[in-house]
Amino acid sequence: MKIDDSLTGASSVRTQKTRTGKGKYSTSPVNTSTTQDSVEITQTSTHLSMLEDKLSNLDTSESSKLDAVKQAIAEGSFHVDEEAVADALVQNSMESLKRQGRK
């Protein structure tokens, strides 16, 4: 993507609405060319960016397990252990509630 720098150096002009009387307003230009923007990247942001890069490079698929599940579904022999799923959901919910309590 190319960024167009044709506006560099051009002053931007905004108008400011001021009250001149009961129910009456006037607009006057406000010069914003003297304001400067700055960006500060915190250590947390840098760390987050590094973690995102690491996560994007992880291989999250175990092809042998996926193939076995696909085959079991196709054959109609795939079985869901409802108790294990329920236990995992309860455990996850408890951990989530504990994290919320610490905030």
N, C-alpha and C positions, 0 to 999 in steps of 0.2 A: 504494500500500500504506500502510495506517495503522499506526502504531506505538502500542502500548498503554503509556501511562506510569503505569499504576495502581500499579506497584511502586516508583515513585520514593520514596526516603526510607525504605523498609522495609529493615530490616537483614536480611542473609542469615545463616543459621546453618548451619554445617557441623559434623560431628562428627569428632573426631580419635581414632584408635584408638591406645591406648598399652598397652604390655606391663606387666602388674602382677606377673607371676610366670611360672614355667615353664609355657608353654602357655596362659596365661590373659591375656585382654585386657579392657580396659574402654574405653568410649567417653565422651568428654566434649565438650560443645559448644565450638566455636571461633568467636569473634565476628569476622566479616570485614567489618563495616560501616566500619572505619577504612581499609581499603585503597582506593587510588584507581587507576583505570586511566588510561592515557594512550596517545595515538596520535601517532606522528611520521611525517609524510610526507616522505620524502627527496627530494632533487633528482632522483635517478635515477627514482624512482617518478613524479614529476611529468612528467619528460621522456618516460617510457614511455607514460603516459596520453595525452600530446599526440601521440605517434607513432601510437598506436592510433586516435585520432580521425582523423588524416590518412589512414591506410590504409583506414579504413572508408569514406571519401569518394572513394577512387580508383575509376575505372571500369576494371574488369579485363576486361571483355568487348569484343572488337572484333567487332561483329556481322557485318561483311562477311566476315571470315575464318571465323567460326563458320558462317555460312550456306554458304560455299564448301565447307567440310569436310563439313557435313551433306549437301549435294547430292552431293558426290563419293562419300560412303559409300552414299547411296541408289542411285546409278547403278552402284556397284561399281567405280569407277575410282580410289578412294582408295589411294594407294601410300605405304607407310611406308619411309623411308630408314633401313634397319637400321644402316648404318655411322654415320650422323649421331646416331642414338639411342645407339648404343654409345659413341661418342666423348663425348657429353654425360654419360652415366652415369659413365664413367671420370673425366672432369674433375670432376664433382660429388663423387665419392668421394674424389679426391685433395685437393680443397679442404676437405672435411669432416675428413679425417685430419690435415691441417695445422692446422686450428682446434683439434682435440682435443689436439694436441701442445703448443699454446701455453698451455693451461689449467693 
